[in-house]
């Protein structure tokens, strides 16, 4: 892997701060960086997930690209922690414990109870 492949990416800055890391390309536009107590997933030029294993948090970011591919990359990162990113009527939601809504009333009820959270860039989930 050439060093210039990651020029101008957010991963670059993180690599420079790390003493020990592993970098894995998962697609032509996505990679995963395992560094110390964190795992980062970058899609295009945006870190879509930052998992802090010490603090047990997950920071999510679409980079303004709310596409099916961005959603898939985020889901690949959060599914193992029992979270899912779903879309209903062009709005993204985080579902906890695979408790999917069955209709608009159920969605509203689960939003009010906190079982489902509306997605926002830079949101942080605890696992």
C-alpha positions in Angstrom: 0.0 0.0 0.0 1.5 3.4 -1.0 1.7 6.2 1.5 0.1 8.7 -0.9 -3.1 6.6 -1.1 -4.3 8.2 2.0 -3.2 11.8 1.3 -5.7 14.4 2.6 -7.7 11.9 4.6 -8.8 12.1 8.2 -7.0 8.8 8.8 -3.7 10.5 8.0 -3.8 12.7 11.0 -4.7 9.8 13.3 -1.9 7.6 11.9 0.6 10.3 12.7 -0.5 10.3 16.4 -0.3 6.5 16.8 2.7 4.4 17.8 1.1 1.1 16.9 -1.8 0.6 14.4 -3.3 -1.7 11.8 -4.9 -0.4 8.7 -7.2 -2.4 6.5 -8.8 -1.5 3.3 -12.4 -2.8 3.2 -13.4 -1.4 -0.2 -12.1 1.0 -2.8 -13.3 3.9 -0.8 -13.3 2.6 2.8 -10.7 1.6 5.4 -10.5 0.6 9.0 -7.8 1.9 11.4 -7.2 -0.1 14.6 -5.1 2.1 16.9 -4.6 1.6 20.6 -8.1 1.6 22.3 -10.0 2.9 19.2 -11.3 1.7 15.9 -12.0 4.1 13.1 -13.9 3.5 9.9 -13.4 6.0 7.1 -15.6 6.1 4.0 -14.4 8.4 1.2 -12.9 11.3 3.3 -15.2 11.0 6.4 -14.6 9.0 9.5 -18.1 7.5 9.7 -17.5 5.6 13.0 -15.1 6.0 15.9 -15.4 3.3 18.5 -13.7 4.0 21.8 -13.2 0.6 23.4 -12.0 2.0 26.7 -14.9 4.5 27.1 -17.4 2.1 25.4 -18.7 4.8 23.1 -19.4 5.0 19.4 -19.2 8.4 17.5 -21.1 8.4 14.2 -20.8 10.9 11.3 -22.3 10.7 7.8 -20.2 13.7 6.5 -23.4 15.0 5.0 -23.6 11.9 2.7 -26.8 10.2 3.8 -26.5 7.5 1.1 -27.2 3.8 1.2 -23.5 3.1 1.1 -22.7 5.4 4.0 -25.5 3.8 5.9 -24.1 0.3 5.2 -20.6 1.3 6.4 -22.0 2.8 9.6 -24.1 -0.4 10.1 -21.1 -2.6 9.6 -19.5 -0.7 12.5 -22.4 -0.7 15.0 -24.3 -3.9 14.4 -22.0 -5.9 16.7 -23.0 -3.6 19.5 -26.8 -4.2 18.9 -27.4 -0.9 17.2 -28.9 -0.5 13.7 -29.2 2.5 11.4 -32.5 2.5 9.6 -34.3 5.0 7.3 -38.0 5.9 7.4 -39.5 8.6 5.2 -36.0 10.0 4.3 -34.9 10.3 8.0 -32.2 8.2 9.6 -32.8 6.6 13.0 -30.6 4.5 15.4 -32.5 1.5 16.7 -31.4 -0.2 19.9 -31.5 -4.0 20.5 -33.0 -4.7 17.1 -36.4 -3.3 18.2 -37.6 -2.1 14.8 -40.8 0.1 14.5 -43.8 -1.5 12.8 -45.5 1.7 11.7 -45.6 5.4 12.2 -47.4 5.3 15.6 -44.9 2.7 16.8 -42.0 4.8 15.5 -43.3 7.8 17.4 -43.8 5.8 20.6 -40.3 4.4 20.4 -38.8 7.9 19.7 -40.6 9.2 22.8 -39.4 6.3 25.0 -35.8 6.6 23.7 -35.7 3.1 22.1 -35.1 4.8 18.8 -33.0 7.9 18.4 -33.0 10.3 15.3 -29.5 10.2 13.7 -27.4 13.3 13.9 -23.8 13.8 12.7 -21.3 13.4 15.5 -23.8 11.7 17.8 -22.3 9.4 20.5 -23.8 6.1 21.5 -22.9 4.2 24.7 -22.6 0.4 24.6 
